[in-house]
Amino acid sequence: MVPFRARIIMECVIRALAAPVGPVDIRCDNPADFRGSTISLRDRGFAGRACIHPSQVTIANDVLSVDREELDRARAIVDEFDARSAEGQGVYSGSDGAMVDLATVRWARAIVSQAHDDPGAP
């Protein structure tokens, strides 16, 4: 990833700002490349993608939208974290064996919040 993009994401996290929107791709003739670069942006912390062609919008929405499985996982993380926090527990190993820490819970709360803000969310 371009270093300044990583810096943008880092600054948003440090300042508790919303995740940034990824840059536009002026090449409209290769949907597979656009999908790949959008997935890469999503995986690095971008929450949206600027589009200049209608064909890009569908791909960006598909890649960046929260699906039912991800939303269910996020809700389970939040619920378990809240229960464990009430018992004085912080970091723990989730039901899938993955570590759950404050960063994971922030991600999960953001997903759940996004679903509440989006009337079309699963």
OpenMM code with the backbone's topology and positions (N, CA, C; nanometers):
from openmm import Vec3, app, unit

residues = "MET VAL PRO PHE ARG ALA ARG ILE ILE MET GLU CYS VAL ILE ARG ALA LEU ALA ALA PRO VAL GLY PRO VAL ASP ILE ARG CYS ASP ASN PRO ALA ASP PHE ARG GLY SER THR ILE SER LEU ARG ASP ARG GLY PHE ALA GLY ARG ALA CYS ILE HIS PRO SER GLN VAL THR ILE ALA ASN ASP VAL LEU SER VAL ASP ARG GLU GLU LEU ASP ARG ALA ARG ALA ILE VAL ASP GLU PHE ASP ALA ARG SER ALA GLU GLY GLN GLY VAL TYR SER GLY SER ASP GLY ALA MET VAL ASP LEU ALA THR VAL ARG TRP ALA ARG ALA ILE VAL SER GLN ALA HIS ASP ASP PRO GLY ALA PRO".split()
positions = [
    Vec3(0.0847, -0.1175, 0.0000),
    Vec3(0.0000, 0.0000, 0.0000),
    Vec3(0.0887, 0.1230, 0.0000),
    Vec3(0.0412, 0.2269, -0.0625),
    Vec3(0.1138, 0.3530, -0.0670),
    Vec3(0.1263, 0.4070, 0.0764),
    Vec3(0.2470, 0.4474, 0.1182),
    Vec3(0.2683, 0.4881, 0.2577),
    Vec3(0.1723, 0.5960, 0.3084),
    Vec3(0.1376, 0.6924, 0.2239),
    Vec3(0.0495, 0.7975, 0.2727),
    Vec3(-0.0912, 0.7449, 0.2990),
    Vec3(-0.1336, 0.6392, 0.2296),
    Vec3(-0.2640, 0.5791, 0.2577),
    Vec3(-0.2626, 0.5133, 0.3947),
    Vec3(-0.1535, 0.4464, 0.4262),
    Vec3(-0.1410, 0.3852, 0.5587),
    Vec3(-0.1439, 0.4938, 0.6655),
    Vec3(-0.0812, 0.6051, 0.6379),
    Vec3(-0.0790, 0.7175, 0.7336),
    Vec3(-0.2189, 0.7742, 0.7538),
    Vec3(-0.2973, 0.7832, 0.6461),
    Vec3(-0.4347, 0.8330, 0.6571),
    Vec3(-0.5158, 0.7418, 0.7489),
    Vec3(-0.5039, 0.6118, 0.7287),
    Vec3(-0.5771, 0.5163, 0.8118),
    Vec3(-0.5320, 0.5286, 0.9568),
    Vec3(-0.4015, 0.5343, 0.9780),
    Vec3(-0.3477, 0.5454, 1.1126),
    Vec3(-0.3993, 0.6714, 1.1825),
    Vec3(-0.3984, 0.7828, 1.1139),
    Vec3(-0.4457, 0.9084, 1.1724),
    Vec3(-0.5941, 0.9007, 1.2071),
    Vec3(-0.6726, 0.8369, 1.1229),
    Vec3(-0.8163, 0.8215, 1.1527),
    Vec3(-0.8362, 0.7392, 1.2790),
    Vec3(-0.7592, 0.6326, 1.2935),
    Vec3(-0.7709, 0.5487, 1.4125),
    Vec3(-0.7263, 0.6256, 1.5360),
    Vec3(-0.6116, 0.6905, 1.5283),
    Vec3(-0.5579, 0.7647, 1.6426),
    Vec3(-0.6552, 0.8726, 1.6881),
    Vec3(-0.7180, 0.9394, 1.5939),
    Vec3(-0.8068, 1.0513, 1.6263),
    Vec3(-0.9530, 1.0086, 1.6421),
    Vec3(-0.9775, 0.8780, 1.6369),
    Vec3(-1.1133, 0.8224, 1.6502),
    Vec3(-1.2092, 0.8816, 1.5463),
    Vec3(-1.1577, 0.8945, 1.4239),
    Vec3(-1.2391, 0.9434, 1.3128),
    Vec3(-1.2953, 0.8256, 1.2345),
    Vec3(-1.3958, 0.8531, 1.1553),
    Vec3(-1.4507, 0.7493, 1.0682),
    Vec3(-1.3421, 0.7030, 0.9713),
    Vec3(-1.3517, 0.5775, 0.9312),
    Vec3(-1.2549, 0.5239, 0.8355),
    Vec3(-1.2633, 0.6024, 0.7049),
    Vec3(-1.1510, 0.6199, 0.6379),
    Vec3(-1.1477, 0.7015, 0.5159),
    Vec3(-1.2089, 0.6310, 0.3948),
    Vec3(-1.2357, 0.7121, 0.2935),
    Vec3(-1.2853, 0.6639, 0.1648),
    Vec3(-1.1652, 0.6471, 0.0726),
    Vec3(-1.1595, 0.5324, 0.0044),
    Vec3(-1.0491, 0.5040, -0.0864),
    Vec3(-1.0548, 0.5890, -0.2115),
    Vec3(-0.9444, 0.5976, -0.2814),
    Vec3(-0.9343, 0.6840, -0.3993),
    Vec3(-1.0075, 0.6270, -0.5205),
    Vec3(-1.0302, 0.7146, -0.6135),
    Vec3(-1.0937, 0.6782, -0.7394),
    Vec3(-0.9963, 0.5984, -0.8267),
    Vec3(-1.0517, 0.5138, -0.9109),
    Vec3(-0.9730, 0.4416, -1.0110),
    Vec3(-1.0257, 0.4871, -1.1463),
    Vec3(-0.9420, 0.5521, -1.2248),
    Vec3(-0.9890, 0.6096, -1.3515),
    Vec3(-1.0021, 0.5076, -1.4631),
    Vec3(-0.9544, 0.3852, -1.4391),
    Vec3(-0.9678, 0.2803, -1.5406),
    Vec3(-1.1023, 0.2108, -1.5218),
    Vec3(-1.1900, 0.2261, -1.6180),
    Vec3(-1.3255, 0.1707, -1.6082),
    Vec3(-1.3428, 0.0422, -1.6866),
    Vec3(-1.2378, -0.0049, -1.7499),
    Vec3(-1.2513, -0.1177, -1.8423),
    Vec3(-1.2090, -0.2524, -1.7849),
    Vec3(-1.1728, -0.2567, -1.6553),
    Vec3(-1.1294, -0.3821, -1.5977),
    Vec3(-1.1939, -0.4023, -1.4603),
    Vec3(-1.3152, -0.4561, -1.4571),
    Vec3(-1.3855, -0.4731, -1.3294),
    Vec3(-1.3120, -0.5657, -1.2320),
    Vec3(-1.2390, -0.6641, -1.2820),
    Vec3(-1.1661, -0.7554, -1.1934),
    Vec3(-1.0564, -0.6809, -1.1175),
    Vec3(-0.9852, -0.5938, -1.1858),
    Vec3(-0.8821, -0.5133, -1.1185),
    Vec3(-0.9448, -0.4190, -1.0166),
    Vec3(-1.0577, -0.3586, -1.0534),
    Vec3(-1.1253, -0.2669, -0.9616),
    Vec3(-1.1703, -0.3427, -0.8368),
    Vec3(-1.2261, -0.4613, -0.8544),
    Vec3(-1.2686, -0.5428, -0.7407),
    Vec3(-1.1472, -0.5760, -0.6531),
    Vec3(-1.0390, -0.6175, -0.7141),
    Vec3(-0.9190, -0.6525, -0.6382),
    Vec3(-0.8633, -0.5353, -0.5595),
    Vec3(-0.8577, -0.4194, -0.6227),
    Vec3(-0.8035, -0.3033, -0.5511),
    Vec3(-0.8998, -0.2562, -0.4422),
    Vec3(-1.0290, -0.2742, -0.4628),
    Vec3(-1.1272, -0.2372, -0.3606),
    Vec3(-1.1169, -0.3316, -0.2412),
    Vec3(-1.0991, -0.4595, -0.2665),
    Vec3(-1.0785, -0.5558, -0.1579),
    Vec3(-0.9530, -0.5194, -0.0795),
    Vec3(-0.8468, -0.4841, -0.1499),
    Vec3(-0.7226, -0.4448, -0.0849),
    Vec3(-0.7427, -0.3219, 0.0036),
    Vec3(-0.8149, -0.2236, -0.0475),
    Vec3(-0.8422, -0.1037, 0.0318),
    Vec3(-0.9248, -0.1385, 0.1559),
    Vec3(-1.0292, -0.2201, 0.1383),
    Vec3(-1.1133, -0.2615, 0.2512),
    Vec3(-1.0295, -0.3325, 0.3570),
    Vec3(-0.9444, -0.4243, 0.3131),
    Vec3(-0.8641, -0.5025, 0.4061),
    Vec3(-0.7619, -0.4178, 0.4803),
    Vec3(-0.7332, -0.3015, 0.4296),
    Vec3(-0.6364, -0.2126, 0.4940),
    Vec3(-0.7033, -0.1031, 0.5756),
    Vec3(-0.8372, -0.1016, 0.5787),
    Vec3(-0.9045, -0.0086, 0.6686),
    Vec3(-0.9900, 0.0980, 0.6051),
    Vec3(-0.9976, 0.1024, 0.4729),
    Vec3(-1.0842, 0.2007, 0.4085),
    Vec3(-1.2285, 0.1535, 0.4156),
    Vec3(-1.3208, 0.2466, 0.4364),
    Vec3(-1.4617, 0.2111, 0.4538),
    Vec3(-1.5453, 0.2354, 0.3293),
    Vec3(-1.4911, 0.3025, 0.2321),
    Vec3(-1.5647, 0.3335, 0.1102),
    Vec3(-1.4688, 0.3452, -0.0059),
    Vec3(-1.5252, 0.3746, -0.1213),
    Vec3(-1.4425, 0.3890, -0.2417),
    Vec3(-1.5084, 0.4901, -0.3338),
    Vec3(-1.4329, 0.5882, -0.3790),
    Vec3(-1.4834, 0.6847, -0.4761),
    Vec3(-1.4960, 0.6162, -0.6117),
    Vec3(-1.6047, 0.6423, -0.6808),
    Vec3(-1.6303, 0.5808, -0.8109),
    Vec3(-1.6570, 0.6892, -0.9152),
    Vec3(-1.6148, 0.6612, -1.0396),
    Vec3(-1.6412, 0.7566, -1.1469),
    Vec3(-1.7255, 0.6960, -1.2579),
    Vec3(-1.7612, 0.5685, -1.2438),
    Vec3(-1.8408, 0.5029, -1.3477),
    Vec3(-1.9451, 0.4148, -1.2796),
    Vec3(-2.0658, 0.4104, -1.3343),
    Vec3(-2.1712, 0.3287, -1.2719),
    Vec3(-2.1317, 0.1819, -1.2509),
    Vec3(-2.0508, 0.1265, -1.3386),
    Vec3(-2.0103, -0.0133, -1.3218),
    Vec3(-1.9251, -0.0338, -1.1967),
    Vec3(-1.8609, 0.0704, -1.1507),
    Vec3(-1.7784, 0.0601, -1.0310),
    Vec3(-1.8621, 0.0595, -0.9025),
    Vec3(-1.9770, 0.1242, -0.9073),
    Vec3(-2.0602, 0.1380, -0.7875),
    Vec3(-2.1058, 0.0017, -0.7355),
    Vec3(-2.1531, -0.0822, -0.8246),
    Vec3(-2.2006, -0.2143, -0.7846),
    Vec3(-2.0880, -0.2954, -0.7202),
    Vec3(-1.9713, -0.2909, -0.7787),
    Vec3(-1.8561, -0.3648, -0.7250),
    Vec3(-1.8177, -0.3099, -0.5881),
    Vec3(-1.8083, -0.1779, -0.5763),
    Vec3(-1.7709, -0.1170, -0.4482),
    Vec3(-1.8727, -0.1520, -0.3400),
    Vec3(-2.0004, -0.1442, -0.3722),
    Vec3(-2.1030, -0.1786, -0.2736),
    Vec3(-2.0934, -0.3245, -0.2330),
    Vec3(-2.0698, -0.4109, -0.3295),
    Vec3(-2.0585, -0.5541, -0.3007),
    Vec3(-1.9413, -0.5829, -0.2078),
    Vec3(-1.8273, -0.5244, -0.2359),
    Vec3(-1.7066, -0.5508, -0.1577),
    Vec3(-1.7129, -0.4856, -0.0198),
    Vec3(-1.7688, -0.3660, -0.0117),
    Vec3(-1.7611, -0.2884, 0.1115),
    Vec3(-1.8820, -0.3026, 0.2034),
    Vec3(-1.9867, -0.3668, 0.1576),
    Vec3(-2.1053, -0.3850, 0.2415),
    Vec3(-2.0833, -0.4981, 0.3414),
    Vec3(-2.1472, -0.4846, 0.4549),
    Vec3(-2.1403, -0.5876, 0.5581),
    Vec3(-2.2425, -0.6956, 0.5239),
    Vec3(-2.1981, -0.8210, 0.5246),
    Vec3(-2.2927, -0.9299, 0.4986),
    Vec3(-2.3439, -0.9861, 0.6315),
    Vec3(-2.4427, -1.0701, 0.6242),
    Vec3(-2.5076, -1.1264, 0.7432),
    Vec3(-2.4072, -1.1992, 0.8328),
    Vec3(-2.3187, -1.2775, 0.7739),
    Vec3(-2.2207, -1.3538, 0.8518),
    Vec3(-2.1285, -1.2613, 0.9312),
    Vec3(-2.0805, -1.1561, 0.8656),
    Vec3(-1.9910, -1.0617, 0.9336),
    Vec3(-2.0648, -0.9877, 1.0443),
    Vec3(-2.1894, -0.9484, 1.0188),
    Vec3(-2.2688, -0.8789, 1.1196),
    Vec3(-2.2965, -0.9701, 1.2390),
    Vec3(-2.3322, -1.0947, 1.2130),
    Vec3(-2.3565, -1.1894, 1.3224),
    Vec3(-2.2311, -1.2106, 1.4054),
    Vec3(-2.1162, -1.2220, 1.3388),
    Vec3(-1.9891, -1.2384, 1.4105),
    Vec3(-1.9596, -1.1164, 1.4968),
    Vec3(-1.9818, -0.9974, 1.4412),
    Vec3(-1.9568, -0.8743, 1.5167),
    Vec3(-2.0488, -0.8656, 1.6384),
    Vec3(-2.1748, -0.8975, 1.6217),
    Vec3(-2.2684, -0.8946, 1.7351),
    Vec3(-2.2274, -0.9938, 1.8436),
    Vec3(-2.1826, -1.1120, 1.8035),
    Vec3(-2.1392, -1.2126, 1.9008),
    Vec3(-2.0167, -1.1643, 1.9777),
    Vec3(-1.9238, -1.1000, 1.9085),
    Vec3(-1.8041, -1.0468, 1.9740),
    Vec3(-1.8426, -0.9406, 2.0762),
    Vec3(-1.9302, -0.8489, 2.0374),
    Vec3(-1.9730, -0.7417, 2.1286),
    Vec3(-2.0434, -0.8011, 2.2505),
    Vec3(-2.1345, -0.8939, 2.2273),
    Vec3(-2.2083, -0.9546, 2.3387),
    Vec3(-2.1147, -1.0288, 2.4342),
    Vec3(-2.0228, -1.1078, 2.3793),
    Vec3(-1.9312, -1.1820, 2.4646),
    Vec3(-1.8362, -1.0886, 2.5384),
    Vec3(-1.7879, -0.9859, 2.4697),
    Vec3(-1.6979, -0.8906, 2.5343),
    Vec3(-1.7685, -0.8201, 2.6495),
    Vec3(-1.8926, -0.7767, 2.6259),
    Vec3(-1.9661, -0.7078, 2.7317),
    Vec3(-1.9865, -0.7992, 2.8525),
    Vec3(-2.0193, -0.9256, 2.8276),
    Vec3(-2.0383, -1.0212, 2.9376),
    Vec3(-1.9074, -1.0445, 3.0126),
    Vec3(-1.7991, -1.0633, 2.9401),
    Vec3(-1.6699, -1.0881, 3.0048),
    Vec3(-1.6195, -0.9633, 3.0770),
    Vec3(-1.6442, -0.8464, 3.0205),
    Vec3(-1.6023, -0.7220, 3.0860),
    Vec3(-1.6735, -0.7051, 3.2193),
    Vec3(-1.8006, -0.7423, 3.2239),
    Vec3(-1.8770, -0.7330, 3.3483),
    Vec3(-1.8168, -0.8235, 3.4566),
    Vec3(-1.7468, -0.9270, 3.4130),
    Vec3(-1.6802, -1.0190, 3.5064),
    Vec3(-1.5355, -0.9781, 3.5334),
    Vec3(-1.4934, -0.8648, 3.4755),
    Vec3(-1.3587, -0.8146, 3.4969),
    Vec3(-1.2539, -0.8718, 3.4043),
    Vec3(-1.2985, -0.9342, 3.2972),
    Vec3(-1.2054, -0.9950, 3.2025),
    Vec3(-1.1868, -0.9015, 3.0832),
    Vec3(-1.0658, -0.8933, 3.0311),
    Vec3(-1.0374, -0.8081, 2.9160),
    Vec3(-1.0146, -0.8902, 2.7911),
    Vec3(-0.8905, -0.9068, 2.7547),
    Vec3(-0.8541, -0.9836, 2.6353),
    Vec3(-0.8818, -1.1314, 2.6608),
    Vec3(-0.9347, -1.1985, 2.5589),
    Vec3(-0.9645, -1.3407, 2.5724),
    Vec3(-0.9605, -1.4069, 2.4354),
    Vec3(-0.9678, -1.5388, 2.4364),
    Vec3(-0.9715, -1.6151, 2.3123),
    Vec3(-1.1175, -1.6422, 2.2795),
    Vec3(-1.1598, -1.6003, 2.1604),
    Vec3(-1.2983, -1.6164, 2.1196),
    Vec3(-1.3325, -1.7606, 2.0883),
    Vec3(-1.4583, -1.7844, 2.0563),
    Vec3(-1.5053, -1.9206, 2.0298),
    Vec3(-1.4352, -1.9842, 1.9098),
    Vec3(-1.3820, -1.9005, 1.8193),
    Vec3(-1.3104, -1.9536, 1.7031),
    Vec3(-1.1602, -1.9642, 1.7270),
    Vec3(-1.1175, -1.9349, 1.8495),
    Vec3(-0.9764, -1.9452, 1.8843),
    Vec3(-0.8969, -1.8172, 1.8604),
    Vec3(-0.9591, -1.7182, 1.7973),
    Vec3(-0.8899, -1.5919, 1.7701),
    Vec3(-0.8915, -1.5022, 1.8937),
    Vec3(-0.7836, -1.4278, 1.9119),
    Vec3(-0.7761, -1.3348, 2.0226),
    Vec3(-0.8769, -1.2217, 2.0019),
    Vec3(-0.9449, -1.1860, 2.1076),
    Vec3(-1.0369, -1.0718, 2.1055),
    Vec3(-0.9803, -0.9689, 2.2018),
    Vec3(-0.9464, -0.8525, 2.1477),
    Vec3(-0.8947, -0.7439, 2.2292),
    Vec3(-0.9756, -0.6179, 2.1983),
    Vec3(-0.9341, -0.5066, 2.2552),
    Vec3(-1.0102, -0.3831, 2.2385),
    Vec3(-1.0202, -0.3415, 2.0913),
    Vec3(-0.9144, -0.3624, 2.0138),
    Vec3(-0.9192, -0.3270, 1.8712),
    Vec3(-1.0247, -0.4107, 1.7988),
    Vec3(-1.0324, -0.5390, 1.8319),
    Vec3(-1.1323, -0.6268, 1.7712),
    Vec3(-1.2728, -0.5809, 1.8091),
    Vec3(-1.2901, -0.5439, 1.9341),
    Vec3(-1.4219, -0.4993, 1.9813),
    Vec3(-1.4593, -0.3668, 1.9156),
    Vec3(-1.3629, -0.2782, 1.8966),
    Vec3(-1.3918, -0.1517, 1.8250),
    Vec3(-1.4413, -0.1810, 1.6846),
    Vec3(-1.3740, -0.2737, 1.6159),
    Vec3(-1.4162, -0.3140, 1.4822),
    Vec3(-1.5588, -0.3668, 1.4872),
    Vec3(-1.5862, -0.4573, 1.5815),
    Vec3(-1.7185, -0.5191, 1.5915),
    Vec3(-1.8258, -0.4150, 1.6216),
    Vec3(-1.7978, -0.3228, 1.7119),
    Vec3(-1.8961, -0.2183, 1.7441),
    Vec3(-1.9227, -0.1292, 1.6225),
    Vec3(-1.8195, -0.1014, 1.5449),
    Vec3(-1.8376, -0.0198, 1.4240),
    Vec3(-1.9261, -0.0920, 1.3229),
    Vec3(-1.9076, -0.2221, 1.3076),
    Vec3(-1.9901, -0.3013, 1.2155),
    Vec3(-2.1354, -0.2996, 1.2616),
    Vec3(-2.1571, -0.3233, 1.3896),
    Vec3(-2.2936, -0.3246, 1.4438),
    Vec3(-2.3573, -0.1866, 1.4297),
    Vec3(-2.2810, -0.0826, 1.4589),
    Vec3(-2.3318, 0.0538, 1.4455),
    Vec3(-2.3669, 0.0864, 1.3010),
    Vec3(-2.2820, 0.0446, 1.2084),
    Vec3(-2.3072, 0.0673, 1.0661),
    Vec3(-2.4375, -0.0001, 1.0242),
    Vec3(-2.4622, -0.1185, 1.0746),
    Vec3(-2.5853, -0.1911, 1.0408),
    Vec3(-2.7070, -0.1189, 1.0964),
    Vec3(-2.6936, -0.0583, 1.2129),
    Vec3(-2.8045, 0.0155, 1.2721),
    Vec3(-2.8341, 0.1430, 1.1930),
    Vec3(-2.7300, 0.2013, 1.1348),
    Vec3(-2.7455, 0.3240, 1.0576),
    Vec3(-2.7968, 0.2983, 0.9167),
    Vec3(-2.7860, 0.1736, 0.8692),
    Vec3(-2.8242, 0.1388, 0.7330),
    Vec3(-2.9533, 0.0581, 0.7345),
    Vec3(-3.0639, 0.1207, 0.6936),
    Vec3(-3.1917, 0.0487, 0.6980),
    Vec3(-3.1950, -0.0747, 0.6077),
    Vec3(-3.1079, -0.0824, 0.5111),
    Vec3(-3.1039, -0.1980, 0.4213),
    Vec3(-3.0094, -0.3073, 0.4669),
    Vec3(-2.9444, -0.2875, 0.5823),
    Vec3(-2.8470, -0.3862, 0.6318),
    Vec3(-2.9191, -0.5130, 0.6754),
    Vec3(-2.8439, -0.6258, 0.6720),
    Vec3(-2.9038, -0.7538, 0.7128),
    Vec3(-2.9433, -0.7563, 0.8592),
] * unit.nanometer
topology = app.Topology()
chain = topology.addChain("A")
for resn in residues:
    res = topology.addResidue(resn, chain)
    for name in ("N", "CA", "C"):
        topology.addAtom(name, app.Element.getBySymbol(name[0]), res)
